[in-house]
Amino acid sequence: QSVLTQAPSASGTPGQRVTISCSGSTSNIGSNTVEWYQQLPGTAPKLLIYSNNQRPSGVPDRFSGSRSGTSASLAISGLQSEDEADYYCESWDDSLMSVVFGGGTKLTVL
Amino acid sequence: QVQLQESGPGLVKPSQTLSLTCTVSGGAINSGGYYWSWIRQHPGKGLQWIGYNYNSGSSYYNPSLKSRVIISVDTSNNQFSLRLRSVTAADTAIYYCARAGNIYGANAFDIWGQGTVVSVSS
């Protein structure tokens, strides 16, 4: 079981807005930044969001992140078929002294 | 731009040591402020941080693997490496090398290798 909790699956139709949630605790999300990664099938993960809500250059503004208390969310607006992928949240855990990941959410575009 | 490439044996026998190397191209590994990292993904599962070496100096490890792992940096060859001893079938995974730090923060892995599959079997 992962330190950060994500729903195993999510889905949406093209053009829709979907939200993927990540739940943690005071020792990780509650006191450290959250990052989000997109992993397309058969490829390495790609940094999507850093420092809770910042996008690296080249990431479309359809992707946005937020953090509130011990939870974080990734929102994808204007859903496209190429957004079908696994999404992982990640943070640092002060108690474990370790980088921790969520279990991942598999996004299906219907 | 900086690119990472993993290399090493795809098959390791149980109880032996898994050794992988990540070659950094397009930039100097000792340019400062980076965390050179290893992350693995068990078949069909999520991501697990193994550890990183910061700034070609101190290393930090996942507590669950700490007793078996060494991550080191070879600045002369612009590479960093992973050694995981006493492997079992549970260490079968895709192993990724990755970079964090500097622009995006200590735990934001902005560059990844393509990954290498390592199987532990006799």
Contacts between the chains, C-beta under 8 A, distances in Angstrom:
chain1	res1	chain2	res2	distance
A	2	B	46	6.2
A	32	B	107	7.4
A	33	B	105	6.2
A	33	B	107	6.9
A	33	B	108	7.8
A	35	B	105	7.7
A	35	B	107	6.2
A	35	B	108	4.9
A	35	B	109	7.5
A	37	B	47	7.6
A	37	B	109	7.5
A	43	B	114	7.8
A	44	B	96	5.8
A	44	B	112	4.0
A	44	B	113	6.7
A	44	B	114	5.8
A	44	B	115	5.4
A	45	B	47	6.8
A	45	B	96	7.6
A	45	B	109	7.4
A	45	B	112	6.1
A	46	B	112	7.4
A	47	B	104	6.9
A	47	B	108	5.9
A	47	B	109	6.2
A	47	B	110	4.8
A	50	B	104	4.5
A	50	B	105	5.7
A	50	B	108	3.8
A	50	B	110	7.6
A	51	B	104	7.4
A	51	B	105	5.8
A	51	B	108	7.3
A	54	B	104	7.8
A	56	B	104	6.5
A	56	B	110	6.2
A	88	B	46	6.5
A	88	B	47	5.7
A	90	B	47	7.6
A	90	B	107	6.6
A	90	B	109	7.9
A	91	B	107	6.9
A	92	B	106	7.4
A	92	B	107	5.0
A	96	B	63	6.0
A	97	B	60	7.4
A	97	B	63	6.7
A	98	B	49	6.4
A	98	B	62	5.2
A	98	B	63	5.8
A	99	B	49	3.8
A	99	B	62	7.6
A	99	B	107	5.5
A	100	B	49	7.2
A	101	B	46	5.8
A	101	B	47	4.4
A	101	B	48	6.9
A	101	B	49	6.8
A	102	B	46	7.1
A	103	B	46	4.8
A	104	B	46	4.5
A	104	B	47	7.5
